[in-house]
Amino acid sequence: MAIRNNLAVLMAQRMLKANDVSIATGISRSTLSGLVNNKSKMIQFATLDTLCRYLKVTPAEFFAYDPHPTDEHWYYDSWRGNHGD
């Protein structure tokens, strides 16, 4: 899929664990797990708003989009700074 969320990266940058985020936001661990692993097919606007406010990011920073991913690693490589050079 060409749209992914950056929750795992955003949490790692802040040294947060899912349990910390769950307690602070009231979002269930199962919801966070699905999001962290990019297994969710959707996200409620209220959940997105809560996470963006808690992490102090915009929705644009929360998501990554590539309309033409060339392989399954495009998302992870983009966060490592590997842009196919």
N, C-alpha and C positions, 0 to 999 in steps of 0.2 A: 504494500500500500504506500502511496506517495505522501500521506499525512501521518506524522508521528508526533507524540508529545515528548517533551524534554524533562518530564518530572524526575526521572532517575538521575539525570545529569544535574538538574537544579538542586536536588536533595544532596547529592554527593558534594557539590561545590560548597554547600553550607554545612556539611558533615551531619546531616539529619538522617534519622532512621524513620521508617514508616510508622512505628509506634509513637515517636515524638510528634509527627505531623498529625496522626490520628487524634491524639490527646488534645493537641493545641487547636485543631480545627473542627473536631467532632465528625470528621469523615471516617467511615468505617475502614477497618484494615483490609477487608476484602475489596472494597472499591479502590483503595490506594494500590493494592497489589496488582489489580487488573490494569491500572493506569501505568504504574512503574514498569510493568512488563510489556506494555503496549499491546495488551490482549483485549482491551475494551473496544467495542465498536462505536461507542458514543460517550459523551460526557454531558451531564446536566449543566446548564448555564450557572446555576447556583453553586455547584461544585467547582466549576472553573473559576468563578468569581472569588470563592473562598480561598482556593489555592493561590491564585494570583495575588490577592491581598496579603496572604500569609508569607509568600515567598518574595513579595515586592517586585513582581514582574508583570509585564503586559501579556495579553493573550498571544501577541505576535512572538514574544520570547518563549512562551509556554509551548508553542507548536513549531514544528519544522515541516516544510513543504518542498517537494521536488516533483514537478509535473511529469517528469520522464526519468524515473530512477533506472539506472543502467544495470544495477545488481542489488542484491539484498543487503549489502553493506554500506550503501550510500549514506544512510543516516548516521551510523556510527563513525564512519570516516570523516564526515563533515564536522563532528564534534572533536575529533582528534587533530583537525587541521589538515587532513589529507584530502585534497581536492582533485585527485587524479592527475597531478603534475608529474 
